[in-house]
Amino acid sequence: MINPGEVYSADLDAAGPRPIIVVSREELNRGNYLLAVPCTSRRFALRKNLPNCVPFLAGQFGFTADCVAQCELLTPVRIADVHVAAGPLGVLDEPALRSVIKAIGHVVDSDCEPN
């Protein structure tokens, strides 16, 4: 079972594994895809204050480096590309997940709130 707010490592491209934050509902994560926000540590200092990004520090929620959730890159991810067997790297708490959902809302010009 994969739940919203869980942080996993996933192979999204040739650059190798990177952390993703699952944002789709658990019942939607039972198929071949889930919806996730990729995280990057590149240009952290520049991106950490953008309204479409949510910053996380190394050690928070399983992240090993300072990074930002790039909420403008909300993307479907094949579950086969997610390192599910290793388990989640971490799980966002309610305020952190709310920040990610609100940043997604900013991208689509909506006042999003998690259930």
N, C-alpha and C positions, 0 to 999 in steps of 0.2 A: 504494500500500500504506500503510495507516494502522496504526501499532503502539501497543501499550500504553506509557504514559508520555509520549507526544507531547502537546504543548500546542498547541492551535489556537484561533483566534478563531471564534466561532459566533454566529449570530443565534438566540437562544433565546426572545426575546419582543420586545415593542415598544420596550424600552429600548435596543435596538441590540446590536452585537456585544460579546461578553465572552469571556474566556479559559475554555477547558474543558480538562480533563485526560482523555485517553482511557484507560480501564481495561479495556475488553474485549479479548479475544484477537484477534490479527491476522486469523485465518481467519473470525471472526465480523463483522469490519468490511468485508467484501466485498459485503454486501447494501445495503439502503437505510438501515440504522440502525447506530449504534455506541452503546456504553454509556460515559457520561462523567460526571465530577464537575465541576460548574460552580465557578468561582472568583469571589470578590467582594472588593473593597477596602473596602466599606462596613463600618463598625464593626470594623475590623481589630484595634484595641487590645483590644476586648472579646472577640472570638472567637478570637484567636490562641492562647489557652491552653485552649480547650475540647477534650476528647478526641475529638470528632467532626469537628474541623477541623485542617487542616495549614497552618501559616503559611509564606509565601514572601515574600522581600524583593524589592523592585524590582531588576532586573538579574539575578536568578536565573532560569534556565531560560526566558528570554524574557519574563518578566513586566515590565511597565513601571511598575507601582505595587506597593506592599506589598499583599498579598492573602492570603486563606485559601481553601483547597479545602474546600468545604462537603460533606463526605462523607455527610451525612444526606440530600442531594439527588441521590443517584445517579439518573441519568435517561437514558432513550433519547433520542438526538439524530438527527434525519434528516441523512444525509450531505449532502443538498442544502443544509442550513443551515450547514454547516461550510465555512470558507474554505480548502478543500483545495488549490486551485490556487496559492494564495500560499505553500503549504508550512507546516510547523509553525513556531510562534513559538520553540519550544525543545523540549528533551527532558529529562525528569527523569532523574537518575542513579538507580542501584539503591537507595541508602538513602532517597531522597525518594519513589520509587514505593512502596517497602516501607511508608513512613509513611502514605501514602494508603490502601493496601490494609488496613493495620492499623486505620486510623480507620474504614473501611467495616466492618471486623469488629466494632469497638466498637459501631457502630450496630445491628448484627444479633446482638450478643452471641455472637461467634464469634472464635476465634483464627485469623484469616486470614493467610496468607503467600503472596506471589507465587511462581510457578514459576520 
